[in-house]
């Protein structure tokens, strides 16, 4: 395995420290001992307005949000592998092990207890943002920026308070899609950038990726074999938030940002027709069932025909019969015999608990955006308005900007003004935001 560090990392790190101020002010370091990737990272950090004199990383997730977010995060499934291969050995080796998400927020930090207490001084703690945009050059943030394993030694860090530390980090890629899911990091003193440390972290990430793939295959096989237990009406009434939490669901319905819903039952997935999408959306959100008249009024604008509804239900039952006979709806009232979790329910559950950032991560757009069914229009409006209100009330500039990228927020002046008020005066994102606001306001005046 090739070592990313030169033979004299400590001398080179010292040279890096002398050039730190020039890089922070936008200059280009010229000392030959400074690696190009560090120069480039410092230049990115400076352009992102990261402050080298900030004493600590910002906290991006409070404890309640962190608990919800990491419980649902795909990397939660591989933490037993990380614990066995990295965390347990680190307790006696003077090292810390951190696992972060795809944007550089630390989700888990464990290892040497003494070192943990020291690291709290620079906010190397769960929930803190260690992206390049926040703290500049560091192993977690720079590994994510480059998309590969990296080692950062001492004064190569952009933030001065981090100069006593060294670290190695490797991005974690989804074994199926290849998308970046997060980053695994080892932090400490010189041992954290020893030649074998990078190989160790890379091997651990590879093992965890393989384990995640095996678990997914095993889950799919188990779901295909096991009959799904029927749910009694009383169980439906007792259903609580636990049934809507978690990253993998046996029976789920994807409605957000889609004209045709995706229904997953016992490991099988099918795209529904537009009308069947509407029916499943309404039945999944009315757990106790709907009479033919109630369902018809929610489904058809004006006066709906129960004869037309019954014909649609016959066709839907045939689709569900092929997918999973246990899922065929009952009648009088129409009711789903299985728990089917709609993604709208996940968003509303998160908003109810104040976890608007997680809700924003789940939200992929309006509910069945082309549907004119009265019940869908009401659901679409409720989910969208509650999310917007939560982001405006409690959101950060980052959350507001993320919300502004949604199709339904394309012309939302209020969200953009709120984001502009929260952005730092020198943020590079202000210029584009101001231009966007000027365009929208000009269109409103026209």
N, C-alpha and C positions, 0 to 999 in steps of 0.2 A: 504494500500500500504506500503510495507516494505521500511524503510528509509535506504539508502545506506551509510549514515554517522553514525559514532559513536556518543554518547551523547555529547562529548566535542570536536567538530571539530576544534575550534580555538587552543586549547592546542595541539592537535594532529598535526595540521598544523605547529605549531611552532617547534615541534620535527622533522617534515619532513624537515624543513629548515636547521636544524643542520646537517642532513645527506645528504644534497643535493650534496655536493662536492664528498663524497665517492661514491655515485651512479653514478655521472657523469664520474668518473674515472674508472668505471667498478667494484667498490666494491659492497658488499651486505649490505644494511642497517640492523642493528640489533636491533634498539630501538623497544620496544614492542608496542609503540603507533602508529607505521607506518603501514598502511594497506598493505596487501600482494599485492593487485592489483596495488598500487602505486609503491611498490618495483619492481614489474614485468614490469610496464610501464617505469620506469626510466631505467631499464636494457635494454629494447628494444630501448629506446631513445639513450642510450649510444652506443649500437651496431650499430645504424643507423647514428652515428656521429652527432647527433643533438648537438648544442653548447648551454649550459645553460647561457652563457654570451652574446649571441647575443641580441642586444637591441630591435629588432623588427622582426616580421615574414617577410619572403620574399614575394614579389609581384609576383604571378604566372600568372595573366591575366591583360593585360593593358585594358584601358577603352573600346576601340573598340572591342577587343576580348571578353571582359566581356559582353558587350551589346548583341552581337551576340549569345554568348554561353548561357546566361541565358534566352534569348528569346526562344531558342529551347529546353531548359532543361525541362524534365517532371515536375519538381517541380514548374515551373512557373504557372501551372494550379491550384495549391493549395495555392498560396500566398494570395488570398482574405480571406481564412479561417485563415491562420496564422496572417494576419493583424487584423482581427476582434477579435480573441481570445487571442493573445499575444501582438502584436505590439501596438495597440491603448491603452490598459491598461498600457503598460510599460512606456509611455510618462510621467506619473505622479507618477511612482513608483521607479524611480531611477534604471532602468534596461535597458539592451540592448537585442534585439532579433536578432539572426543571423541564416541564413539558408545557409548551405553549400552543395557541391556536394559529390559524393560517395568517392572521394579521399581527402576530407578535405579542398577544396578551398571555401572560403566564397563567396557567390553570392549576398546575401542581408544582410545588417546590418542596423537596425533602432531602435528607442527607445528614451530614455532620451537625449535631445540635449547636455547637459553639459557632460554627460558620453560619448557620441559619440566623442566629442572633445578630452577628456582625452584618450580614447581608440585608437585614431589615433597615439598616441605616440608609441604604441607597434604594430602598423599596424594591429589592429583588424578592418579591413576595407574590403569592397567588393573587390575581386580579390586576396586577400592574402591567402597564403597556411598555414593552421593550422593543418596539419597532424602531426602525431608523428615523422615522418621522418624529418620534417622541424623545429618544435618548441618543440618537446618532449611532455611530458605529458600535456594535456589540455582536457577539456571536449569534444570539437568537435572531435579531433583526436583520443582520447582514446575510446570514444563511438563507433567510426567506427572500431577501432582495435579490440574491444571486441564484437561488434555486439549487444550491449544492452545499456540501459540508465545508466548514470554515473554522479556523482557529484564530483567536484574537488575543494578543499578549500584552498585558500591562497598559502602557501609555499609548498603545494603538487605539484604545477606546477613545471615542470622541468626548465623552463626559469625564471631566477631571476626577470626580469622586470615585470613578470606577478604575482608575489607574492601578491601584493595588491588586486588582483581580485579573485573572486570565480565564479564558473559556473556550470550549469546543462545542459546536452545534451542527446538527444535520437535519435537513427538512424531512418530514414524514409525508410520503405520497400515498394516495389511495391505491391499493393493489389492483383495483378493477379499472378505474377511470384515469389514473395517473395524476389527478388533481392534488394540489398541496393541501393536506389536512392540518398540518401544524409543524412543530419543530421540537427536537429533543436536544437538551443542552446539559453539559457538565461545566460547572463553575468552581473555581478555587484559586490556588496559587499556581506555581510553575507546573505542578503535576497535571493540572487541567489541560495543559497544552503539550504534554509529552507526546512523542511520536506515536506510541501505541494507543493513546486516548481517542484519536480520531477513528482509528480502525475499530476500537471497541464500540464507539457510538454507532458507527455505520453498521457493524454486525448486529447490534441490538435492534436498530431500526429495521434492518432486513428481516430479522426473526419476528419482530412484532407485526410487520406487514404480512408475512406468511401466516402468522397466527390469525390475523384479522380475516384473511381470505379463507382459511380453513373454517373459522367460526361461521362465516356467511354461508358457505357451502353446506355445513352441517345444519344450520338453521333452516335453510331451504329444504333440505332432505327431510328433516323432522316435521316441518309444516306440511309437506306433501303426504307424509305417512299418517299423521295423527288426525282423527276426526275432530272437528271443532265442536266444543261443548255448546249446546243450546243455552240460551239465556232466558230465564223466566222474566215475566213482566215486573215482578218485585225486584229482581236483581237490577233491571234497567233503571228503576226508580232510585236504587241505592248507589248507582254508579257515581264515583267521585273523581277527583282530579287524578288519582293514580292511574286510571284507565286511559288518560290522555297524555301521560308523560312517557318519555323514553324516545330513543331514536329509531327503533324498529317496531312496527306494529304488525300483528298477524292480519288484521282486517282494517284497511284504510281506504280513504277516498280523497283524492287530490282534486280540488276545485279551484284553487287560487291561480289566476292568470291563465286559465285554460277554457276554451270553448267546449271541449269534450272532456269529461272527468275521466280520471284513471282510477279504476276500482281494483284493489288487491285483496284477494281472499286466499288464505292458506297457501301463500307462496306463488299464486297465479295472478297475473295482472291482465286486465282488458280495458281498452278504451271504449267508453259508452257513447251511444248516440246523444245528440243534444237533449232530446226529451227525456231519455233515461237518466242522463246526468242530473237533470232538474229533479226528477222523482227521487233518485237516491240521495241527493242533497237534502231534500225536504224530510225524507224518512229518517236519515241519519241524525238530523237535528231535532226531531220529535220522537224521542225514544219510546214514549208511551203509545205511539201510533196515531193515525188520523183516519177519520171516517172518509168515505168516498166524497161526500160533499165538502168536507174541510180540505182534503187534498186537491180536489178540483178547483176550489176557490183560490188556493195558493199557486196552482199550476197554470190556469188559463185566465188571461185578462177578460174582463166582462163576465158573462155567464157561461161557465164551462159545462160541457156535456159529460155526465157520468158514463154514458155509453162509450165516448171517445176515451175516457180515462181507463175504463175496464179493458178496452182493446190494447192500450199501451201497457197495462199491467200484465196481460197475457204474454205480450212480446218480451217484456222485461223478465218475467219468470222463466221463459225459455233460455234467455241469456244466462241467468243466474244458475239455472239447473245444470247447464253445461260446465259452468265455472266451479260451483260447489252446491250440491243439492241442499245442504244444510242452511243455505242463505236465502232460499226462496221465501218471499214475504208472505205473511198470513193476511187474512182479510177480516173485515168487520171487527176491529178497524184494520187498515193496512199498517203492518208493523214488521220491522226487520227482526228476525229471530236471533241474529248474532250482533255482537257489538261491532259496529263499523265506525272507526274514528275519522271524521273529516278533518282536513288540515285547518279549516276555519275554526273548529273546536279547539285545536291546539293554540291558535293565535288568541282567541278570546280567553282561554284559560290563563295564558301568560299575562295578558293585559289585566285580568282580574287580580293577579298576584303582584302587579307592578313591575313585571319583567318585560318592559317594552322593547329592550334591545333584542331579547330572544324572539319576541313576537315579530320584530322587523326582519330577523334572519329567516324566519319561517315563511313570512309573507312574500308571495311571488307575483302579486297583482290582484286585481278585482275578482270577485267570485263570479265564475261563468259570465264574462263581461258582455256577451251578446244576448244573454237571456233576457226576455221581457216578462217572464213569469212573475206575478206579484210577490210570491214568497221569496223568490231568488233576489228580486230587486230590493226587498226589505233587508234580507240577510247581507247582501252586498253593501248596502248603505251603512248598516250597523257596524260591520267589521271594519270597513274603510274609515268611517268617522271616528270610531273609538281609537283606532291606531293613530290617526292623525292627531287627535286630541292628546293622546299620551305622549307622542313625540314632541308636540309643541309645548306641553306642560313640563315634562321632565327630561326631555332629550338633550343630548350634547350636540355640538355643531356637527360632529361626525354622523350622529343618528339623523339629524335633519337633512344633511347632504345626501345620505343614503336614501332617505325617504323621497327626496326631490328627484331621484333617478327613476322612480316608478312612473309608468305611463299615466296614471291618474293624477300625478303631481306635476306633470309637464308644465302646466301653466299656473302653478300655485305660488302666487306672489307672497302670501303670508309666511309660508315655510321658508322661502328664500330670504326674506327680511329677517326672520328669526335667526337663521343660520349666520347671516352677516353680522348681527349684533354679537354673536358668541365667538366668532372667529377672531384670533389675535390680529392686531393691527397690521402686522407684517406677513401674515399668512399668504403664501403664493396662490391660494385658492380664491382670494377675495376678488381678484381682477375678473376672473371668468364669471363669478357670481354677480358682480356689479353689472357686467355686460349683459348677462341673462336677465337681470331685473330691468335694466333700461329697455331691452327689447320687449319684454312683456308689458311694461307700463306704456310704451309707445303703441303697442297693439291695442291696449285698452282705450287709449285716447283716440285712436283712429275711428 
